């Protein structure tokens, strides 16, 4: 799944990253640490972590154990940082002011691997490949995430968009690359390249294109301000919104379902629209269904469950579990207190990250993090952290 920001470029605060990353083991544990001049730190972790999670806070990163949620290490890293799974069992991509940096979450240290470039944007995992899109340059980098353990930047495919823009790209199992079209002023659609980066298809009937997700049988959707554009089996198909302006800017897909989950906004003049409806896009039947949750949500609220369930974290504090085939809200799992989406997209708000049958939900107002079993609806555990967190991610092997 991809991250999104209501169509605005992904950029950090203008703080320099020259400061060295300082690692601190929590709970009184000590570790052997050596700080390098480029901000990376080599260290022997004092506390091992299983399936680590990574949460950002103002000025750094927390690394937590995925089972106990105990805080294992704090990495100080100035600036507004974003996190996404790198695609293997050990690493997480950190978007910083200077580019994409690779964090060894299991080893609890930033590595020397970096994809430099202004405004690092979307990170997409699909078909055993990870794809990075750098908004400031339009550069696309594709690599095998299992090669990150070599300690060197993986050899991979590169492509540079005709013009830099806030975009996204995904490589399919057969080597085709789907990448967005646009510039700093407007975004119009997507094109498809073969293995040799030769264009073989394009569609520019997707104003304001933003975000992507892949459904069952490699149906790829990219959101538009008036619907969604689907690429499947070599063909683009546009599915229109029921409203003249019906923006789908954030999507979540599952290999277990042909239906994509998307947000849905219908007020083009809103400073910040707080929608109550989500979209379900059937990529096989080429139909779009709207579901009213009765509560609003944010761009960090969408995810998929272990069986393809559509999951939405509402501002009512509940995790809404939706049957993607029927649009029925099967259950509402209380998780956090009521909240409201802030006007500034960089400000913290409850965030949803799902891995397997566990939904991890942050509650920045209480400096808390919760783990919920999606299938039973029961809370597994909760912790209180030193500071309020913003983004939440973790290692995810296989995709």
C-alpha positions, 0 to 999 in steps of 0.5 A: 500500500502506499502512503499519500498526502492529499496530492501534495508533494512529500517533503520534509522540514528544512532541517539538515541531516548532518547531525549524527544518529544517536542510538539509545537502548531503553530499559537501562540496557547498554550497547556498543555504538560507533557513530559515523560521519554520515549519520549512520550508526553501527551497533550491536543491539542490546535487545533483540527484536522480533518482526520490528515495528518502526514509528516516527516522532518529532526528531527521530525513530522508535524501533519496537518489538513486533510481539511485545511492542516494547521499545528497543531503541531510539534513533535521533534523526532530525527533520520530518521523516516517513517510513515504509516497509522495504519488502524483506524481514529486516529493513524499513525505508526512511524518507528523509530530507536528502532521499530514501535511507535504508534502516536495518530495523532488526539490527536497529541501525541506519545503514549506508544505503541511500537513494538520494534525491529531493522529495522522496515519495511513494514506496511500492512493494509488489511481485518481489520488487520494491519501487521508489519514486523520487518526486523532486527528480521523477526518478524511479528505482526498482530493486530486489529487497532481499539484496539489502542484507549485502550492505550495499545498494542493490543493483536494479532498474532505473527510469526517469519520468519525462517531468518531475512530479508527485508520482508513483510506480509499480513493477509487475511480475512480467517486468512491465513498469506502470508509472504516473504522468505529470509535472509540478503543475498537474498530473494526468494519467499513467504509462506502461513500459516494457523491460527495456523502458520502452513505452507500450501503453498510456492513458491520460484520462486520470486528472490529479492521478495519485496513489496506487494499489494492486488487487488479485491477478495483478490488477493495478489501480491509480486514483483520479479526481473523477474515479480510478484508472485500472491497468490489467492484462495489457489494457487501461480501463477508467472507472468513473466516480458517481460524482463529477468530482469524486477523488480517490487518492489513496488505495489499499489492495490485497492479493486475496481480493479483486476489490480495491479499497479507496478513500473518496472525497467529493468537495473540490473546494474544501480546505480539508474534506473529512469524508465519511464514505470509502470506495470499493473498486471491483477490478473484475466487474469494473464497478465502483461502490461507495460505503458510508461509515458514519464517521470520517477517517484520514489518509493513514486509515486504510489497510487490508486484513489477512483474508482481504478484509477492507479495514478503515480506522475511523475518527470514532476510534473504531477499526471498521471491518468491511466485506469488500465483496458486499460492502457490509460493515461486518464489525467495529472494533473499538481501539482508540479514543475519538479524534479529528484529522488535523489540517496539516497533513504532517501533524500526527494522528492515529495511524493504522499498520497491518501485518498478518492478522495483527492491526497496529494502531497508534494513539498519539494523544496518549503516546500509546501504541496498540496491537489488535487481532483483526479476526477476534477483535481482541486487544493483544497488548498496548504500550506507552511511549516517551513521545507521541508518534506520527508514522507507523510501519514495520518489516514485511517479508514477501509481497 
